Amino acid sequence: MVGTGRGAEIGVDISGFATTAERLGQEGKSLLYAALDGQLAAIIAVAEPIKSSTPAAINALHQLGIKVVMITGDNARTAQAIARQVGIDDEVSEVLPEGKVEAIR
């Protein structure tokens, strides 16, 4: 079984890996947890590479006086890490696709 939550959704205790999960999240990686026979079998870290042009584009928006906000389905820790990496002013995390339009309003 694979899940994106903190382990509860797959029915396993992941507290022994909290330090590893925290470090990976601070690196901007989204985590998946895999369980086998009721035991944590793997932590899978997934990251989308940031385009090399992204920081310059965000800086250009800042030069125009535009505040840049990222709306993402990622968890708060991952969203904050990505925002820091590219100079995004604020982030709204854990938003499902159907909620992104509402988040803009």
OpenMM code with the backbone's topology and positions (N, CA, C; nanometers):
from openmm import Vec3, app, unit

residues = "MET VAL GLY THR GLY ARG GLY ALA GLU ILE GLY VAL ASP ILE SER GLY PHE ALA THR THR ALA GLU ARG LEU GLY GLN GLU GLY LYS SER LEU LEU TYR ALA ALA LEU ASP GLY GLN LEU ALA ALA ILE ILE ALA VAL ALA GLU PRO ILE LYS SER SER THR PRO ALA ALA ILE ASN ALA LEU HIS GLN LEU GLY ILE LYS VAL VAL MET ILE THR GLY ASP ASN ALA ARG THR ALA GLN ALA ILE ALA ARG GLN VAL GLY ILE ASP ASP GLU VAL SER GLU VAL LEU PRO GLU GLY LYS VAL GLU ALA ILE ARG".split()
positions = [
    Vec3(0.0847, -0.1164, 0.0000),
    Vec3(0.0000, 0.0000, 0.0000),
    Vec3(0.0901, 0.1238, 0.0000),
    Vec3(0.0511, 0.2244, -0.0764),
    Vec3(0.1276, 0.3490, -0.0850),
    Vec3(0.0374, 0.4653, -0.0484),
    Vec3(0.0905, 0.5610, 0.0277),
    Vec3(0.0136, 0.6792, 0.0655),
    Vec3(0.1021, 0.8008, 0.0752),
    Vec3(0.0384, 0.9177, 0.0708),
    Vec3(0.1124, 1.0435, 0.0763),
    Vec3(0.1071, 1.1092, 0.2131),
    Vec3(0.0245, 1.0578, 0.3001),
    Vec3(0.0061, 1.1203, 0.4311),
    Vec3(0.1203, 1.0917, 0.5257),
    Vec3(0.0934, 1.1018, 0.6515),
    Vec3(0.1967, 1.0821, 0.7521),
    Vec3(0.2024, 0.9363, 0.7993),
    Vec3(0.1522, 0.8459, 0.7213),
    Vec3(0.1564, 0.7043, 0.7558),
    Vec3(0.0232, 0.6494, 0.7986),
    Vec3(-0.0624, 0.7325, 0.8554),
    Vec3(-0.1910, 0.6855, 0.9063),
    Vec3(-0.2771, 0.6269, 0.7956),
    Vec3(-0.2722, 0.6878, 0.6770),
    Vec3(-0.3597, 0.6394, 0.5696),
    Vec3(-0.3192, 0.5015, 0.5190),
    Vec3(-0.1967, 0.4593, 0.5467),
    Vec3(-0.1558, 0.3243, 0.5087),
    Vec3(-0.1422, 0.2336, 0.6309),
    Vec3(-0.1772, 0.2872, 0.7471),
    Vec3(-0.1848, 0.2073, 0.8682),
    Vec3(-0.0521, 0.1667, 0.9292),
    Vec3(0.0511, 0.2496, 0.9146),
    Vec3(0.1805, 0.2169, 0.9749),
    Vec3(0.2345, 0.3360, 1.0539),
    Vec3(0.3223, 0.3050, 1.1461),
    Vec3(0.3893, 0.4080, 1.2255),
    Vec3(0.5173, 0.4486, 1.1532),
    Vec3(0.5288, 0.5770, 1.1197),
    Vec3(0.6485, 0.6254, 1.0500),
    Vec3(0.7322, 0.7163, 1.1390),
    Vec3(0.6997, 0.7215, 1.2672),
    Vec3(0.7668, 0.8158, 1.3567),
    Vec3(0.9178, 0.7937, 1.3635),
    Vec3(0.9638, 0.6724, 1.3420),
    Vec3(1.1064, 0.6443, 1.3442),
    Vec3(1.1827, 0.7084, 1.2294),
    Vec3(1.1100, 0.7575, 1.1304),
    Vec3(1.1725, 0.8191, 1.0136),
    Vec3(1.1434, 0.9687, 1.0053),
    Vec3(1.1021, 1.0270, 1.1175),
    Vec3(1.0634, 1.1684, 1.1185),
    Vec3(1.1779, 1.2596, 1.0764),
    Vec3(1.2994, 1.2314, 1.1211),
    Vec3(1.4140, 1.3158, 1.0861),
    Vec3(1.4410, 1.3106, 0.9366),
    Vec3(1.4366, 1.1912, 0.8795),
    Vec3(1.4580, 1.1761, 0.7354),
    Vec3(1.3481, 1.2462, 0.6576),
    Vec3(1.2241, 1.2281, 0.6996),
    Vec3(1.1115, 1.2923, 0.6311),
    Vec3(1.1226, 1.4440, 0.6384),
    Vec3(1.1619, 1.4963, 0.7534),
    Vec3(1.1774, 1.6411, 0.7702),
    Vec3(1.2851, 1.6946, 0.6760),
    Vec3(1.3981, 1.6255, 0.6698),
    Vec3(1.5081, 1.6700, 0.5827),
    Vec3(1.4657, 1.6696, 0.4360),
    Vec3(1.4011, 1.5632, 0.3927),
    Vec3(1.3576, 1.5541, 0.2532),
    Vec3(1.2546, 1.6618, 0.2211),
    Vec3(1.1635, 1.6872, 0.3133),
    Vec3(1.0640, 1.7925, 0.2934),
    Vec3(1.1279, 1.9291, 0.2834),
    Vec3(1.2293, 1.9549, 0.3658),
    Vec3(1.2980, 2.0840, 0.3612),
    Vec3(1.3774, 2.1019, 0.2322),
    Vec3(1.4067, 1.9913, 0.1657),
    Vec3(1.4739, 1.9970, 0.0360),
    Vec3(1.3740, 2.0187, -0.0781),
    Vec3(1.2456, 2.0288, -0.0438),
    Vec3(1.1435, 2.0526, -0.1451),
    Vec3(1.0901, 1.9264, -0.2095),
    Vec3(1.1076, 1.8146, -0.1451),
    Vec3(1.0622, 1.6872, -0.2002),
    Vec3(0.9295, 1.6470, -0.1374),
    Vec3(0.8422, 1.5916, -0.2204),
    Vec3(0.7156, 1.5363, -0.1721),
    Vec3(0.7396, 1.3898, -0.1384),
    Vec3(0.6781, 1.3438, -0.0312),
    Vec3(0.7047, 1.2081, 0.0155),
    Vec3(0.5869, 1.1153, -0.0063),
    Vec3(0.6196, 0.9933, -0.0433),
    Vec3(0.5244, 0.8833, -0.0510),
    Vec3(0.5753, 0.7762, 0.0441),
    Vec3(0.4850, 0.7133, 0.1145),
    Vec3(0.5219, 0.6072, 0.2072),
    Vec3(0.4640, 0.4769, 0.1545),
    Vec3(0.5449, 0.3705, 0.1564),
    Vec3(0.4995, 0.2398, 0.1101),
    Vec3(0.5053, 0.1416, 0.2263),
    Vec3(0.3980, 0.0663, 0.2434),
    Vec3(0.3911, -0.0334, 0.3505),
    Vec3(0.3724, -0.1716, 0.2900),
    Vec3(0.4324, -0.2685, 0.3564),
    Vec3(0.4194, -0.4074, 0.3154),
    Vec3(0.3969, -0.4898, 0.4420),
    Vec3(0.2908, -0.5654, 0.4439),
    Vec3(0.2574, -0.6480, 0.5604),
    Vec3(0.2520, -0.5663, 0.6896),
    Vec3(0.1951, -0.4457, 0.6823),
    Vec3(0.1763, -0.3626, 0.8002),
    Vec3(0.3011, -0.2922, 0.8505),
    Vec3(0.4090, -0.2978, 0.7749),
    Vec3(0.5342, -0.2334, 0.8139),
    Vec3(0.5772, -0.1346, 0.7061),
    Vec3(0.6384, -0.0246, 0.7483),
    Vec3(0.6919, 0.0713, 0.6523),
    Vec3(0.8030, 0.0037, 0.5730),
    Vec3(0.7889, 0.0024, 0.4410),
    Vec3(0.8872, -0.0633, 0.3548),
    Vec3(0.9758, 0.0368, 0.2823),
    Vec3(0.9233, 0.1577, 0.2569),
    Vec3(1.0027, 0.2559, 0.1825),
    Vec3(0.9458, 0.3954, 0.1990),
    Vec3(1.0341, 0.4923, 0.1919),
    Vec3(0.9956, 0.6320, 0.1770),
    Vec3(1.0453, 0.6722, 0.0392),
    Vec3(0.9553, 0.7199, -0.0432),
    Vec3(0.9899, 0.7604, -0.1796),
    Vec3(0.9823, 0.9122, -0.1861),
    Vec3(1.0928, 0.9747, -0.2219),
    Vec3(1.0988, 1.1210, -0.2319),
    Vec3(1.0894, 1.1602, -0.3788),
    Vec3(0.9932, 1.2474, -0.4093),
    Vec3(0.9688, 1.2899, -0.5467),
    Vec3(0.9873, 1.4407, -0.5551),
    Vec3(1.0587, 1.4846, -0.6572),
    Vec3(1.0790, 1.6285, -0.6757),
    Vec3(1.0722, 1.6623, -0.8234),
    Vec3(1.0050, 1.7714, -0.8527),
    Vec3(1.0050, 1.8233, -0.9889),
    Vec3(1.1193, 1.9221, -0.9996),
    Vec3(1.2036, 1.9063, -1.1012),
    Vec3(1.3132, 2.0032, -1.1142),
    Vec3(1.2593, 2.1428, -1.1449),
    Vec3(1.3214, 2.2411, -1.0834),
    Vec3(1.2827, 2.3797, -1.1080),
    Vec3(1.3512, 2.4253, -1.2356),
    Vec3(1.2747, 2.4825, -1.3263),
    Vec3(1.3332, 2.5313, -1.4515),
    Vec3(1.4367, 2.6386, -1.4219),
    Vec3(1.5437, 2.6382, -1.4972),
    Vec3(1.6523, 2.7338, -1.4733),
    Vec3(1.6070, 2.8781, -1.4907),
    Vec3(1.5028, 2.9004, -1.5690),
    Vec3(1.4538, 3.0366, -1.5940),
    Vec3(1.3578, 3.0871, -1.4853),
    Vec3(1.3152, 2.9998, -1.3960),
    Vec3(1.2152, 3.0381, -1.2961),
    Vec3(1.2608, 3.1492, -1.2022),
    Vec3(1.3785, 3.1408, -1.1389),
    Vec3(1.4183, 3.2500, -1.0487),
    Vec3(1.4250, 3.3860, -1.1185),
    Vec3(1.4743, 3.3894, -1.2414),
    Vec3(1.4819, 3.5164, -1.3151),
    Vec3(1.3424, 3.5693, -1.3459),
    Vec3(1.2499, 3.4805, -1.3805),
    Vec3(1.1129, 3.5232, -1.4097),
    Vec3(1.0470, 3.5803, -1.2843),
    Vec3(1.0683, 3.5163, -1.1711),
    Vec3(1.0111, 3.5663, -1.0456),
    Vec3(1.0737, 3.7000, -1.0088),
    Vec3(1.2038, 3.7115, -1.0271),
    Vec3(1.2715, 3.8384, -1.0007),
    Vec3(1.2164, 3.9495, -1.0898),
    Vec3(1.1896, 3.9191, -1.2166),
    Vec3(1.1336, 4.0189, -1.3085),
    Vec3(0.9964, 4.0655, -1.2603),
    Vec3(0.9156, 3.9734, -1.2099),
    Vec3(0.7847, 4.0104, -1.1554),
    Vec3(0.8016, 4.0994, -1.0325),
    Vec3(0.8974, 4.0670, -0.9490),
    Vec3(0.9253, 4.1508, -0.8312),
    Vec3(0.9670, 4.2916, -0.8733),
    Vec3(1.0478, 4.3022, -0.9783),
    Vec3(1.0922, 4.4329, -1.0274),
    Vec3(0.9740, 4.5180, -1.0739),
    Vec3(0.8668, 4.4508, -1.1151),
    Vec3(0.7447, 4.5205, -1.1574),
    Vec3(0.6518, 4.5482, -1.0386),
    Vec3(0.6940, 4.5097, -0.9196),
    Vec3(0.6125, 4.5317, -0.8003),
    Vec3(0.5045, 4.4274, -0.7791),
    Vec3(0.5180, 4.3140, -0.8448),
    Vec3(0.4172, 4.2084, -0.8348),
    Vec3(0.4589, 4.1074, -0.7280),
    Vec3(0.3674, 4.0804, -0.6360),
    Vec3(0.3895, 3.9779, -0.5339),
    Vec3(0.3603, 3.8419, -0.5969),
    Vec3(0.4489, 3.7465, -0.5784),
    Vec3(0.4340, 3.6143, -0.6388),
    Vec3(0.3892, 3.5148, -0.5317),
    Vec3(0.2785, 3.4455, -0.5602),
    Vec3(0.2233, 3.3463, -0.4687),
    Vec3(0.2098, 3.2142, -0.5439),
    Vec3(0.2511, 3.1054, -0.4810),
    Vec3(0.2393, 2.9728, -0.5397),
    Vec3(0.1231, 2.9002, -0.4720),
    Vec3(0.0345, 2.8430, -0.5521),
    Vec3(-0.0748, 2.7600, -0.5012),
    Vec3(-0.0432, 2.6176, -0.5439),
    Vec3(-0.0318, 2.5274, -0.4466),
    Vec3(0.0146, 2.3925, -0.4766),
    Vec3(-0.0582, 2.2871, -0.3942),
    Vec3(-0.0585, 2.1691, -0.4443),
    Vec3(-0.1118, 2.0558, -0.3704),
    Vec3(-0.0111, 1.9961, -0.2739),
    Vec3(0.1143, 2.0401, -0.2832),
    Vec3(0.2186, 1.9898, -0.1933),
    Vec3(0.1897, 2.0282, -0.0484),
    Vec3(0.2516, 1.9563, 0.0440),
    Vec3(0.2360, 1.9911, 0.1853),
    Vec3(0.3097, 2.1209, 0.2149),
    Vec3(0.2809, 2.1793, 0.3302),
    Vec3(0.3345, 2.3113, 0.3649),
    Vec3(0.4866, 2.3137, 0.3675),
    Vec3(0.5485, 2.2118, 0.4243),
    Vec3(0.6947, 2.2082, 0.4344),
    Vec3(0.7597, 2.2096, 0.2963),
    Vec3(0.7081, 2.1280, 0.2044),
    Vec3(0.7624, 2.1226, 0.0686),
    Vec3(0.7382, 2.2539, -0.0038),
    Vec3(0.6179, 2.3084, 0.0090),
    Vec3(0.5859, 2.4357, -0.0570),
    Vec3(0.6766, 2.5478, -0.0080),
    Vec3(0.7013, 2.5519, 0.1217),
    Vec3(0.7891, 2.6560, 0.1774),
    Vec3(0.9315, 2.6414, 0.1254),
    Vec3(0.9793, 2.5182, 0.1130),
    Vec3(1.1149, 2.4947, 0.0627),
    Vec3(1.1284, 2.5409, -0.0818),
    Vec3(1.0304, 2.5084, -0.1638),
    Vec3(1.0348, 2.5494, -0.3042),
    Vec3(1.0262, 2.7012, -0.3146),
    Vec3(0.9375, 2.7617, -0.2374),
    Vec3(0.9235, 2.9079, -0.2393),
    Vec3(1.0551, 2.9756, -0.2031),
    Vec3(1.1223, 2.9229, -0.1023),
    Vec3(1.2529, 2.9787, -0.0622),
    Vec3(1.3558, 2.9658, -0.1742),
    Vec3(1.3568, 2.8517, -0.2403),
    Vec3(1.4562, 2.8254, -0.3445),
    Vec3(1.4463, 2.9225, -0.4614),
    Vec3(1.3257, 2.9647, -0.4954),
    Vec3(1.3079, 3.0468, -0.6162),
    Vec3(1.2645, 3.1898, -0.5881),
    Vec3(1.2483, 3.2265, -0.4613),
    Vec3(1.2144, 3.3648, -0.4286),
    Vec3(1.0669, 3.3983, -0.4330),
    Vec3(0.9817, 3.2979, -0.4173),
    Vec3(0.8372, 3.3213, -0.4139),
    Vec3(0.8012, 3.3844, -0.2795),
    Vec3(0.7136, 3.4848, -0.2832),
    Vec3(0.6778, 3.5611, -0.1634),
    Vec3(0.5935, 3.4835, -0.0632),
    Vec3(0.4999, 3.4050, -0.1123),
    Vec3(0.4077, 3.3342, -0.0237),
    Vec3(0.3608, 3.2093, -0.0948),
    Vec3(0.3125, 3.1136, -0.0175),
    Vec3(0.2604, 2.9914, -0.0778),
    Vec3(0.1329, 2.9498, -0.0070),
    Vec3(0.0448, 2.8875, -0.0831),
    Vec3(-0.0779, 2.8285, -0.0303),
    Vec3(-0.0654, 2.6801, -0.0624),
    Vec3(-0.0577, 2.5976, 0.0404),
    Vec3(-0.0285, 2.4562, 0.0194),
    Vec3(-0.1495, 2.3676, 0.0450),
    Vec3(-0.1339, 2.2425, 0.0057),
    Vec3(-0.2339, 2.1382, 0.0265),
    Vec3(-0.3692, 2.1741, -0.0344),
    Vec3(-0.3647, 2.2335, -0.1525),
    Vec3(-0.4868, 2.2736, -0.2224),
    Vec3(-0.5122, 2.1734, -0.3349),
    Vec3(-0.6294, 2.1126, -0.3348),
    Vec3(-0.6665, 2.0204, -0.4417),
    Vec3(-0.6897, 2.0988, -0.5704),
    Vec3(-0.6756, 2.0325, -0.6861),
    Vec3(-0.6928, 2.1046, -0.8130),
    Vec3(-0.8220, 2.1857, -0.8206),
    Vec3(-0.9319, 2.1299, -0.7730),
    Vec3(-1.0591, 2.2015, -0.7815),
    Vec3(-1.0643, 2.3214, -0.6868),
    Vec3(-0.9748, 2.3282, -0.5902),
    Vec3(-0.9728, 2.4395, -0.4966),
    Vec3(-0.8809, 2.5535, -0.5364),
    Vec3(-0.8044, 2.5363, -0.6434),
    Vec3(-0.7065, 2.6388, -0.6809),
    Vec3(-0.7722, 2.7666, -0.7309),
    Vec3(-0.8816, 2.7562, -0.8044),
    Vec3(-0.9521, 2.8762, -0.8504),
    Vec3(-1.0052, 2.9528, -0.7301),
    Vec3(-1.0611, 2.8816, -0.6348),
    Vec3(-1.1137, 2.9459, -0.5137),
    Vec3(-1.0015, 3.0124, -0.4341),
    Vec3(-0.8845, 2.9502, -0.4310),
    Vec3(-0.7714, 3.0075, -0.3573),
    Vec3(-0.7277, 3.1409, -0.4170),
    Vec3(-0.7456, 3.1583, -0.5462),
    Vec3(-0.7087, 3.2839, -0.6127),
    Vec3(-0.8035, 3.3949, -0.5715),
    Vec3(-0.9292, 3.3611, -0.5527),
    Vec3(-1.0299, 3.4620, -0.5178),
    Vec3(-1.0018, 3.5123, -0.3804),
] * unit.nanometer
topology = app.Topology()
chain = topology.addChain("A")
for resn in residues:
    res = topology.addResidue(resn, chain)
    for name in ("N", "CA", "C"):
        topology.addAtom(name, app.Element.getBySymbol(name[0]), res)
